[in-house]
């Protein structure tokens, strides 16, 4: 089973600032099989990025994903108030799906 | 636009079977080839994959495999989850999802909280 470790655990930033979130895998993950989600309090997660870098429908271009192998990054160029919440990365491999433990992006 | 809505008992006794239904609206699940997933989230914790159902078969989290069954009822436009022999560790919000081309969870239901307690 591939373990995903996200860092930092919490990111305290102000609106307008840049956010950089990391997702590190215990084994190499094909770029096609890495996704990112945002979960706001009391809501279901929402798909942001699939295939490491492809934005889902309706996701603004301030969100970008990158990376390969074992290291992946989600970047939010300028934080908007609606971007605050918990971000999860997720991978697929060998008929198993796993999630990272999440990075909370909070308002500073 | 497809929408998913989970439903089922909010309280289940230890050792019993947790049964949830995901009702699909906005389209017929038999009109195209959908793939389905169930994901859960214990209170205050991260997301945990439970299982996935494709036309080719089902895949389950190894830690739950002996207790889980996912099935589809096309006549009712529903996807079901059964988890047997539950304990307090199975207390969580349970989400129904669709699975996209590259094995990501693209559409989610709002989730339903299931508490395991006597």
Interface residues (C-beta under 8 A of the other chain):
Chain A: X1 X32 X33 X35 X37 X43 X44 X45 X46 X47 X50 X51 X56 X88 X90 X92 X95 X96 X97 X98 X99 X100 X101 X102
Chain B: X37 X46 X47 X48 X49 X52 X59 X61 X62 X95 X100 X102 X103 X104 X105 X106 X107 X108 X109 X110 X111
